[in-house]
Amino acid sequence: MGELIQIGAALCILAAFTLNQLGKAGQKSLGYLVLNAAGSGVLCEIAVAQHQWGFTMLEGVWCAVSLVSLLYGRVGRSRAPDRDRPGSISRNST
């Protein structure tokens, strides 16, 4: 059961990353932040229980940054990357 929880938490973080990379969720979107906070929060708790301090630090900071963004209203100000905005770097530019 414990491994299923770990896998679920890791999948939350990977889903947020994948959605961001596909341009479906910006780094400040609600979905991205909730997935990151939930996944990293669970993994941090597991790491604390297992005395894995490096992993605790990594996941704890990841969770804290996501929660601060959620709590202080930084949600929604950044949607998926706007690659066609003037001045933005485009993959198609030469």
Salt bridges, closest charged atoms under 4 A:
none
